[in-house]
Amino acid sequence: TIRPIKNETSIESLLTPHSSLLTYPNPCRDILYIDGINAGETINIYNLQGQLQLSTHNTQISTLNLSPGIYIIKSGTKTTKFIKQ
């Protein structure tokens, strides 16, 4: 069976309010805030090598122990990135 793949043409059509995470400030220095997390979901932060750096349930995260760079945030089926200065 062959099923057609839906062809998306814009980032807005890929990100809906129910499937996106909002991080601010981005880039951040010491505290990162995350919106779009369901209650009780775990927030995992990975470096670009795929190594888990932090796991929490808090939507206000201290980034003081993270080295400057780009990080990936995953929570449930939602993913985004942020930059630590």
All heavy atoms as an XYZ file, in Angstrom:
665
protein
N       0.838     -1.177      0.000
C       0.000      0.000      0.000
C       0.878      1.234      0.000
O       1.810      1.344      0.796
C      -0.900      0.026      1.247
O      -1.655     -1.175      1.292
C      -1.808      1.227      1.231
N       0.587      2.156     -0.882
C       1.312      3.425     -0.951
C       0.389      4.527     -0.480
O      -0.741      4.652     -0.944
C       1.798      3.717     -2.389
C       2.763      2.619     -2.830
C       2.435      5.092     -2.460
C       3.174      2.734     -4.269
N       0.891      5.323      0.465
C       0.110      6.446      0.979
C       0.818      7.742      0.615
O       2.035      7.841      0.745
C      -0.023      6.355      2.493
C      -0.795      5.156      2.938
C      -0.942      5.147      4.428
N      -1.702      3.967      4.818
C      -1.704      3.443      6.003
N      -0.998      3.990      6.963
N      -2.413      2.372      6.273
N       0.067      8.738      0.160
C       0.704     10.012     -0.188
C       1.198     10.734      1.057
O       0.612     10.643      2.129
C      -0.410     10.805     -0.875
C      -1.663     10.184     -0.375
C      -1.360      8.750     -0.080
N       2.303     11.427      0.910
C       2.857     12.250      1.983
C       2.333     13.657      1.813
O       2.367     14.220      0.724
C       4.395     12.251      1.929
C       4.912     10.834      2.138
C       4.977     13.208      2.959
C       6.398     10.699      1.956
N       1.838     14.225      2.890
C       1.330     15.596      2.841
C       2.507     16.540      2.629
O       3.493     16.491      3.349
C       0.600     15.928      4.147
C      -0.076     17.270      4.119
C      -0.860     17.496      5.400
C      -1.508     18.851      5.382
N      -2.235     19.129      6.603
N       2.418     17.398      1.654
C       3.490     18.322      1.327
C       3.254     19.654      2.029
O       2.345     20.381      1.680
C       3.567     18.521     -0.191
C       4.765     19.340     -0.601
O       5.680     19.542      0.194
N       4.773     19.798     -1.830
N       4.065     19.954      3.043
C       3.957     21.210      3.776
C       4.873     22.240      3.130
O       5.972     21.915      2.709
C       4.349     21.017      5.244
C       3.528     19.985      5.975
C       2.105     20.418      6.230
O       1.776     21.596      6.009
O       1.305     19.575      6.651
N       4.433     23.482      3.088
C       5.226     24.496      2.398
C       5.732     25.604      3.307
O       6.523     26.418      2.874
C       4.396     25.138      1.270
O       3.207     25.688      1.829
C       4.046     24.106      0.215
N       5.264     25.656      4.542
C       5.730     26.712      5.427
C       5.904     26.186      6.839
O       5.255     25.219      7.234
C       4.752     27.893      5.438
O       3.559     27.501      6.079
N       6.788     26.795      7.591
C       7.010     26.393      8.975
C       5.755     26.604      9.809
O       5.468     25.832     10.716
C       8.227     27.123      9.572
C       8.642     26.476     10.904
C       7.966     28.588      9.768
C       9.233     25.135     10.770
N       4.973     27.633      9.489
C       3.737     27.890     10.234
C       2.766     26.724     10.122
O       2.046     26.419     11.057
C       3.066     29.184      9.757
C       3.822     30.445     10.114
C       4.965     30.744      9.149
O       5.002     30.176      8.038
O       5.832     31.539      9.515
N       2.743     26.061      8.983
C       1.835     24.939      8.813
C       2.336     23.693      9.536
O       1.569     22.782      9.810
C       1.614     24.642      7.333
O       2.834     24.276      6.731
N       3.630     23.648      9.854
C       4.187     22.511     10.579
C       4.038     22.659     12.085
O       3.899     21.683     12.807
C       5.671     22.337     10.239
C       5.983     21.962      8.799
C       7.477     22.022      8.567
C       5.442     20.590      8.476
N       4.078     23.879     12.577
C       3.996     24.137     14.011
C       2.615     24.644     14.373
O       2.197     25.693     13.936
C       5.047     25.177     14.431
C       6.493     24.797     14.208
C       7.402     25.960     14.540
C       6.864     23.582     15.034
N       1.905     23.881     15.155
C       0.592     24.295     15.614
C       0.688     24.608     17.098
O       1.606     24.149     17.765
C      -0.455     23.190     15.385
O      -0.095     22.073     16.190
C      -0.539     22.790     13.927
N      -0.242     25.367     17.657
C      -0.174     25.675     19.084
C      -0.126     24.443     19.972
O       0.368     24.494     21.069
C      -1.452     26.484     19.337
C      -1.820     27.048     18.006
C      -1.342     26.044     16.997
N      -0.624     23.308     19.495
C      -0.645     22.094     20.307
C       0.628     21.273     20.169
O       0.812     20.326     20.908
C      -1.862     21.246     19.944
C      -3.145     21.982     20.142
N      -3.621     22.314     21.396
C      -4.034     22.473     19.267
C      -4.759     22.973     21.267
N      -5.025     23.086     19.992
N       1.501     21.597     19.237
C       2.679     20.762     19.037
C       3.984     21.541     19.124
O       5.017     21.033     18.759
C       2.595     20.057     17.678
O       2.673     21.009     16.641
N       3.954     22.762     19.593
C       5.192     23.525     19.638
C       5.518     23.954     21.062
O       4.664     24.049     21.925
C       5.099     24.751     18.724
O       4.081     25.606     19.174
N       6.789     24.170     21.278
C       7.290     24.684     22.540
C       7.822     26.085     22.306
O       8.421     26.358     21.270
C       8.428     23.803     23.063
C       8.094     22.356     23.369
C       9.366     21.587     23.719
C       7.100     22.274     24.496
N       7.620     26.954     23.264
C       8.144     28.309     23.191
C       9.197     28.450     24.273
O       8.926     28.163     25.443
C       7.027     29.327     23.401
C       7.456     30.790     23.497
C       8.070     31.251     22.180
C       6.293     31.663     23.887
N      10.405     28.855     23.883
C      11.475     29.083     24.843
C      11.865     30.553     24.808
O      11.931     31.153     23.744
C      12.713     28.232     24.514
O      13.164     28.538     23.202
C      12.401     26.756     24.610
N      12.103     31.126     25.978
C      12.508     32.525     26.049
C      13.252     32.765     27.346
O      13.005     32.043     28.327
C      11.285     33.459     25.925
C      10.208     33.218     26.956
C      10.192     33.950     28.156
C       9.211     32.267     26.748
C       9.210     33.727     29.105
C       8.232     32.044     27.689
C       8.237     32.778     28.862
O       7.273     32.555     29.808
N      14.178     33.703     27.406
C      14.749     34.355     26.230
C      15.592     33.350     25.451
O      16.119     32.399     26.028
C      15.623     35.458     26.826
C      16.000     34.965     28.183
C      14.839     34.106     28.644
N      15.710     33.552     24.199
C      16.504     32.666     23.349
C      17.272     33.509     22.343
O      16.653     34.070     21.453
C      15.600     31.672     22.635
C      16.364     30.528     22.021
O      17.577     30.446     22.130
N      15.638     29.647     21.373
N      18.559     33.670     22.526
C      19.481     32.966     23.424
C      19.318     33.382     24.884
O      18.801     34.450     25.179
C      20.865     33.342     22.905
C      20.683     34.552     22.076
C      19.263     34.582     21.630
N      19.755     32.479     25.786
C      19.622     32.760     27.220
C      20.993     32.728     27.888
O      21.955     32.204     27.331
C      18.684     31.759     27.876
S      19.372     30.121     28.062
N      21.053     33.294     29.084
C      22.289     33.288     29.860
C      22.190     32.412     31.102
O      23.027     31.567     31.331
C      22.662     34.702     30.274
C      23.072     35.582     29.126
C      23.684     36.888     29.643
N      23.962     37.779     28.551
C      25.082     37.744     27.841
N      25.990     36.862     28.110
N      25.269     38.597     26.858
N      21.148     32.611     31.918
C      21.083     31.886     33.185
C      19.748     31.200     33.458
O      19.716     30.158     34.071
C      21.445     32.800     34.348
C      20.635     34.083     34.360
O      19.791     34.282     33.477
O      20.846     34.909     35.266
N      18.634     31.756     32.993
C      17.317     31.149     33.199
C      16.604     31.035     31.848
O      16.565     31.987     31.078
C      16.437     31.993     34.159
C      17.087     32.145     35.530
C      15.045     31.376     34.288
C      17.136     30.880     36.352
N      16.047     29.852     31.596
C      15.272     29.605     30.388
C      13.840     29.271     30.803
O      13.619     28.481     31.714
C      15.859     28.428     29.601
C      15.134     28.063     28.316
C      15.389     29.128     27.247
C      15.589     26.698     27.819
N      12.877     29.892     30.153
C      11.461     29.635     30.405
C      10.895     28.868     29.217
O      11.219     29.160     28.069
C      10.694     30.947     30.583
C      11.192     31.764     31.745
C      12.181     32.717     31.572
C      10.674     31.568     33.025
C      12.658     33.473     32.642
C      11.135     32.314     34.099
C      12.124     33.261     33.900
O      12.587     33.994     34.965
N      10.025     27.913     29.515
C       9.430     27.087     28.467
C       7.914     27.112     28.616
O       7.387     26.863     29.694
C       9.925     25.635     28.545
C      11.458     25.600     28.449
C       9.302     24.795     27.443
C      12.036     24.228     28.652
N       7.216     27.411     27.523
C       5.756     27.347     27.459
C       5.370     26.251     26.478
O       6.086     25.987     25.513
C       5.160     28.670     26.987
C       5.157     29.737     28.065
O       5.281     29.378     29.260
O       5.045     30.924     27.722
N       4.216     25.646     26.709
C       3.710     24.614     25.812
C       3.889     23.206     26.360
O       3.695     22.234     25.647
N       4.231     23.097     27.645
C       4.430     21.802     28.286
C       3.131     21.391     28.977
O       2.520     22.187     29.686
C       5.560     21.872     29.340
C       6.864     22.337     28.707
C       5.726     20.539     30.055
C       7.457     21.386     27.725
N       2.735     20.146     28.794
C       1.579     19.620     29.511
C       1.985     19.300     30.947
O       3.125     18.917     31.206
C       1.051     18.358     28.830
C       0.487     18.647     27.461
O      -0.074     19.716     27.219
N       0.650     17.711     26.552
N       1.062     19.469     31.871
C       1.337     19.216     33.287
C       1.872     17.804     33.478
O       1.337     16.840     32.929
C       0.070     19.410     34.100
N       2.961     17.688     34.225
C       3.550     16.394     34.539
C       4.510     15.847     33.508
O       5.137     14.819     33.741
N       4.632     16.507     32.361
C       5.562     16.023     31.340
C       7.004     16.303     31.742
O       7.308     17.326     32.337
C       5.299     16.680     29.982
C       4.203     16.039     29.199
C       4.121     16.558     27.778
O       4.490     17.711     27.524
O       3.660     15.793     26.930
N       7.873     15.391     31.381
C       9.295     15.567     31.630
C       9.905     16.380     30.507
O       9.586     16.188     29.335
C       9.995     14.196     31.711
O       9.397     13.445     32.762
C      11.480     14.351     31.967
N      10.782     17.289     30.867
C      11.526     18.107     29.910
C      12.956     17.592     29.902
O      13.617     17.562     30.947
C      11.502     19.592     30.309
C      10.070     20.107     30.366
C      12.359     20.421     29.355
C       9.934     21.440     31.075
N      13.431     17.153     28.744
C      14.802     16.682     28.597
C      15.576     17.638     27.717
O      15.075     18.049     26.658
C      14.842     15.279     27.989
C      14.266     14.242     28.923
O      14.562     14.229     30.115
N      13.430     13.371     28.392
N      16.780     17.978     28.140
C      17.653     18.863     27.373
C      18.889     18.074     26.960
O      19.565     17.470     27.812
C      18.032     20.115     28.182
C      16.762     20.905     28.508
C      19.044     20.963     27.420
C      17.003     22.157     29.316
N      19.163     18.081     25.643
C      20.279     17.333     25.074
C      21.255     18.286     24.403
O      20.846     19.303     23.842
C      19.773     16.356     24.003
C      18.824     15.317     24.517
C      17.453     15.567     24.551
C      19.282     14.089     24.965
C      16.562     14.607     25.022
C      18.398     13.131     25.439
C      17.045     13.392     25.466
O      16.171     12.456     25.931
N      22.545     17.921     24.407
C      23.504     18.677     23.614
C      23.431     18.161     22.175
O      22.669     17.224     21.881
C      24.917     18.591     24.206
C      25.490     17.186     24.217
O      25.015     16.281     23.531
N      26.513     16.983     25.024
N      24.211     18.737     21.284
C      24.126     18.350     19.874
C      24.727     16.979     19.592
O      24.557     16.440     18.502
C      24.789     19.413     18.994
C      24.019     20.733     18.908
C      24.729     21.706     17.977
C      22.586     20.522     18.454
N      25.404     16.398     20.584
C      25.910     15.041     20.441
C      24.871     14.015     20.901
O      25.119     12.813     20.874
C      27.202     14.859     21.255
C      28.400     15.591     20.688
C      28.347     17.089     20.930
O      27.934     17.551     21.996
N      28.743     17.861     19.933
N      23.697     14.495     21.342
C      22.625     13.616     21.766
C      22.734     13.166     23.205
O      22.001     12.284     23.643
N      23.636     13.767     23.964
C      23.819     13.406     25.367
C      22.859     14.196     26.246
O      22.784     15.414     26.139
C      25.256     13.679     25.798
C      26.279     12.900     24.997
C      27.673     13.454     25.154
O      27.876     14.657     25.234
N      28.642     12.557     25.191
N      22.142     13.486     27.122
C      21.211     14.122     28.036
C      21.988     14.998     29.013
O      22.907     14.542     29.683
C      20.400     13.069     28.790
C      19.352     13.595     29.767
C      18.272     14.365     29.023
C      18.754     12.446     30.566
N      21.629     16.268     29.080
C      22.299     17.221     29.953
C      21.477     17.555     31.187
O      22.019     17.861     32.236
C      22.605     18.524     29.195
C      23.484     18.333     27.980
C      24.851     17.819     28.358
O      25.596     18.481     29.072
N      25.193     16.628     27.890
N      20.144     17.487     31.052
C      19.262     17.889     32.149
C      17.893     17.278     31.926
O      17.434     17.186     30.783
C      19.155     19.419     32.161
C      18.422     20.029     33.319
C      19.429     20.768     34.189
C      17.407     21.010     32.832
N      17.263     16.852     33.001
C      15.902     16.332     32.945
C      15.135     16.947     34.109
O      15.605     16.913     35.251
C      15.917     14.807     33.042
O      14.631     14.288     32.862
N      13.959     17.512     33.827
C      13.206     18.220     34.852
C      11.727     18.243     34.506
O      11.338     17.907     33.385
C      13.741     19.663     35.013
O      13.075     20.304     36.094
C      13.551     20.472     33.747
N      10.919     18.675     35.456
C       9.493     18.930     35.228
C       9.211     20.428     35.329
O       8.092     20.853     35.122
C       8.631     18.187     36.252
C       8.666     16.705     36.092
N       7.973     16.043     35.122
C       9.346     15.755     36.766
C       8.202     14.757     35.210
N       9.035     14.554     36.202
N      10.231     21.208     35.667
C      10.077     22.659     35.834
C      10.129     23.366     34.491
O      10.953     23.032     33.645
C      11.179     23.218     36.735
C      11.106     22.658     38.131
O      10.026     22.440     38.648
N      12.251     22.412     38.730
N       9.289     24.368     34.320
C       9.291     25.152     33.081
C      10.168     26.395     33.205
O      10.301     27.151     32.257
C       7.862     25.559     32.686
O       7.265     26.280     33.760
C       7.026     24.331     32.347
N      10.763     26.595     34.368
C      11.766     27.649     34.584
C      13.054     26.910     34.928
O      13.170     26.283     35.980
C      11.347     28.566     35.726
C      12.344     29.651     36.019
C      11.877     30.567     37.133
O      10.688     30.813     37.291
N      12.819     31.068     37.908
N      14.027     26.967     33.998
C      15.214     26.127     34.109
C      16.466     26.980     34.246
O      16.713     27.874     33.440
C      15.332     25.224     32.861
C      14.092     24.336     32.754
C      16.595     24.392     32.904
C      13.988     23.586     31.455
N      17.274     26.660     35.247
C      18.577     27.301     35.382
C      19.524     26.668     34.368
O      19.671     25.440     34.319
C      19.136     27.115     36.789
O      20.483     27.565     36.831
N      20.170     27.505     33.559
C      21.122     27.012     32.565
C      22.560     27.327     32.968
O      23.471     27.218     32.157
C      20.823     27.615     31.178
O      20.916     29.038     31.269
C      19.447     27.215     30.692
N      22.767     27.711     34.224
C      24.100     28.089     34.690
C      25.113     26.947     34.561
O      26.299     27.200     34.342
C      24.040     28.580     36.137
C      23.310     29.903     36.350
C      23.192     30.213     37.833
C      24.027     31.031     35.623
N      24.674     25.696     34.687
C      25.582     24.555     34.600
C      25.799     24.055     33.177
O      26.525     23.087     32.974
C      25.078     23.414     35.480
C      25.151     23.764     36.951
O      26.031     24.500     37.388
N      24.212     23.245     37.716
N      25.161     24.700     32.191
C      25.335     24.309     30.794
C      26.411     25.169     30.145
O      26.485     26.367     30.387
C      24.025     24.468     30.021
C      22.848     23.606     30.459
C      21.608     23.961     29.637
C      23.168     22.129     30.338
N      27.229     24.551     29.324
C      28.242     25.283     28.564
C      27.568     26.062     27.442
O      26.508     25.657     26.958
C      29.253     24.317     27.959
O      29.901     23.581     28.964
N      28.164     27.154     27.001
C      27.600     27.881     25.858
C      27.481     26.966     24.641
O      28.354     26.135     24.394
C      28.611     28.996     25.613
C      29.261     29.204     26.939
C      29.338     27.833     27.555
N      26.359     27.109     23.921
C      26.150     26.294     22.731
C      24.683     26.136     22.418
O      23.821     26.790     23.000
N      24.385     25.222     21.495
C      23.022     24.945     21.051
C      22.546     23.663     21.716
O      23.285     22.675     21.773
C      22.952     24.818     19.518
C      23.416     26.125     18.864
C      21.533     24.446     19.069
C      23.564     26.031     17.360
N      21.309     23.683     22.198
C      20.725     22.535     22.885
C      19.353     22.214     22.306
O      18.669     23.101     21.798
C      20.581     22.830     24.385
C      21.914     22.913     25.080
C      22.608     24.118     25.126
C      22.491     21.796     25.653
C      23.845     24.203     25.732
C      23.733     21.875     26.269
C      24.401     23.074     26.314
O      25.631     23.156     26.909
N      18.980     20.948     22.419
C      17.689     20.467     21.954
C      16.830     20.161     23.178
O      17.286     19.516     24.117
C      17.834     19.175     21.111
C      18.804     19.381     19.955
C      16.473     18.669     20.639
C      18.387     20.417     18.951
N      15.581     20.631     23.157
C      14.627     20.362     24.225
C      13.569     19.406     23.682
O      12.992     19.646     22.617
C      13.940     21.648     24.707
C      14.967     22.629     25.239
C      12.882     21.333     25.762
C      14.390     23.992     25.563
N      13.308     18.330     24.419
C      12.254     17.385     24.052
C      11.335     17.192     25.243
O      11.788     17.025     26.369
C      12.839     16.039     23.644
C      13.600     16.082     22.345
C      13.983     14.707     21.897
C      14.658     14.788     20.545
N      14.926     13.480     19.988
N      10.043     17.228     24.959
C       9.034     16.951     25.976
C       7.865     16.278     25.290
O       7.210     16.885     24.436
C       8.583     18.239     26.665
O       7.650     17.953     27.671
N       7.615     15.029     25.621
C       6.581     14.275     24.920
C       6.946     14.168     23.451
O       8.035     13.743     23.112
N       6.043     14.610     22.582
C       6.312     14.588     21.139
C       6.818     15.927     20.625
O       7.005     16.104     19.430
C       5.035     14.203     20.368
O       4.021     15.175     20.659
C       4.543     12.817     20.762
N       7.026     16.879     21.530
C       7.420     18.238     21.143
C       8.935     18.410     21.247
O       9.563     17.917     22.177
C       6.725     19.259     22.034
C       5.218     19.138     22.020
C       4.598     19.982     23.079
C       3.106     19.715     23.176
N       2.507     20.459     24.274
N       9.487     19.139     20.279
C      10.926     19.380     20.230
C      11.182     20.800     19.782
O      10.496     21.318     18.911
C      11.605     18.418     19.235
O      11.280     17.075     19.600
C      13.103     18.583     19.235
N      12.199     21.421     20.372
C      12.664     22.729     19.932
C      14.124     22.863     20.312
O      14.721     21.923     20.851
C      11.807     23.865     20.524
O      12.110     25.082     19.840
C      12.039     24.035     22.015
N      14.727     23.988     20.014
C      16.126     24.198     20.371
C      16.272     25.567     21.030
O      15.410     26.430     20.911
C      17.021     24.101     19.158
C      16.811     25.188     18.139
C      17.736     25.042     16.960
C      17.462     26.146     15.950
N      18.369     26.113     14.828
N      17.396     25.735     21.742
C      17.719     27.039     22.296
C      19.227     27.191     22.316
O      19.975     26.209     22.190
C      17.117     27.246     23.693
C      17.836     26.536     24.800
C      18.796     27.182     25.562
C      17.544     25.215     25.091
C      19.443     26.535     26.588
C      18.193     24.560     26.110
C      19.142     25.217     26.854
N      19.644     28.434     22.440
C      21.074     28.755     22.476
C      21.415     29.260     23.865
O      20.759     30.156     24.396
C      21.420     29.831     21.433
C      21.095     29.305     20.034
C      22.895     30.241     21.555
C      21.162     30.362     18.951
N      22.456     28.669     24.459
C      22.979     29.125     25.753
C      24.186     29.993     25.469
O      25.111     29.584     24.793
C      23.358     27.910     26.601
C      24.277     28.190     27.778
C      23.605     28.992     28.854
C      24.354     28.891     30.157
N      25.158     29.966     30.545
N      24.165     31.239     25.968
C      25.297     32.154     25.747
C      26.339     31.960     26.824
O      26.080     31.567     27.916
C      24.835     33.589     25.758
C      24.021     33.930     24.557
C      23.637     35.408     24.494
O      23.413     36.039     25.503
N      23.556     35.918     23.280
